[in-house]
Amino acid sequence: CSPFRGLSIDSTTKSVDLKIDSSLTWYSCGPTVYDVAHLGHARTYVCSDIIRRILSDHQGISVKFAMGMTDIDDKIITKGKDRGFGHRDEYSKMTRYYEDLFWTDMSHLNVQRPNAILRVTEHIPE
């Protein structure tokens, strides 16, 4: 018997059987941290957190959750240039500031942090 029996997928009621053991590895894109979080961020990460908690707390599935954090891209570079940045450290300080604000906002919404945060700058060469 599926724990998701009766889940509505379209206009009919169907059973959904998850074909997973007791663990799940989950990757999700995170925000591009060049400004403060907005309602779209809140909705996305609250919904993901609800699914994560249902799987872990109610289905007994061990969820290993990783989130990407875009801390360098064209928007960040443009904002840095507008502020007169010339060195990589200045960009890093700016993105960490906005990342910290993001996590503060998510904490206020009771969104759990991921098990791993994967920042772009930690995975590309200088």
C-alpha positions in Angstrom: 0.0 0.0 0.0 1.5 3.3 -1.0 1.7 6.1 1.5 0.6 8.5 -1.3 -2.6 6.6 -2.2 -5.2 9.0 -3.4 -2.8 11.7 -4.5 -4.4 13.7 -7.3 -2.0 13.9 -10.3 -4.4 15.3 -12.8 -8.2 15.3 -12.8 -8.2 11.6 -11.6 -7.1 10.0 -8.4 -4.2 7.6 -8.8 -1.7 5.8 -6.6 1.9 7.0 -6.5 4.5 4.4 -5.6 7.9 5.8 -4.7 10.7 3.5 -5.8 13.3 4.5 -3.3 14.9 2.9 -0.3 15.2 4.7 3.0 17.5 7.4 1.6 17.3 10.1 -0.9 20.0 12.5 -2.3 18.4 15.8 -3.5 20.0 18.7 -5.3 18.2 22.0 -5.7 19.2 25.3 -7.3 19.5 28.1 -4.9 19.4 31.9 -5.3 21.7 34.2 -7.1 22.9 36.3 -4.2 23.2 39.8 -5.6 20.2 41.4 -3.8 17.7 40.7 -1.0 15.4 37.7 -1.1 11.8 38.3 -2.5 8.5 36.5 -2.3 9.4 34.1 -5.2 12.4 32.9 -3.1 10.2 32.4 -0.1 7.6 30.4 -2.0 10.2 28.2 -3.7 12.2 27.3 -0.6 9.2 27.0 1.7 7.6 24.5 -0.7 10.8 22.5 -1.0 11.2 22.4 2.7 7.6 21.1 3.1 8.4 18.3 0.7 11.7 17.5 2.4 10.0 17.4 5.9 7.2 15.1 4.6 9.8 12.7 3.2 12.0 12.7 6.3 9.6 13.2 9.2 6.6 11.3 7.9 8.0 8.8 5.5 11.2 7.9 7.4 13.4 8.7 4.4 16.9 10.0 5.1 17.2 13.1 2.9 20.6 14.4 2.0 19.9 17.8 0.6 22.4 20.0 -1.3 21.7 23.5 -2.6 23.6 25.4 -5.2 24.4 29.0 -4.5 25.1 31.3 -7.4 27.7 33.7 -6.1 29.1 34.9 -9.4 27.3 35.6 -12.7 26.6 38.5 -15.0 24.1 40.2 -12.6 26.7 40.1 -9.7 29.5 41.4 -11.9 27.3 44.2 -13.2 26.2 45.2 -9.7 29.9 45.1 -8.5 31.0 47.3 -11.4 28.2 49.7 -10.6 29.6 49.9 -7.1 33.2 50.4 -8.4 34.5 46.9 -7.4 37.8 46.0 -8.9 38.9 42.9 -6.8 37.4 39.5 -6.3 37.3 39.9 -2.6 34.8 42.8 -2.9 32.5 40.6 -4.9 32.8 37.8 -2.3 32.0 40.2 0.5 28.9 41.4 -1.3 27.6 38.0 -2.2 28.2 36.6 1.4 26.3 39.6 2.8 23.3 38.8 0.6 23.7 35.1 1.3 23.6 35.8 5.0 20.5 37.9 4.5 18.9 35.1 2.5 19.5 32.6 5.3 18.2 35.0 7.9 15.0 35.3 5.9 14.7 31.6 5.4 15.3 31.1 9.2 12.4 33.4 9.9 10.3 31.2 7.7 11.5 28.1 9.5 13.1 26.7 6.4 15.8 24.1 7.2 19.3 24.7 5.9 20.6 22.1 3.4 23.2 19.5 4.4 25.6 21.1 1.8 25.8 24.5 0.2 27.6 24.4 -3.2 28.8 27.8 -4.2 29.8 28.4 -7.8 33.0 30.1 -6.9 34.1 27.0 -4.9 33.8 24.9 -8.1 35.3 27.0 -10.9 38.9 28.0 -11.4 39.8 31.7 -10.8 
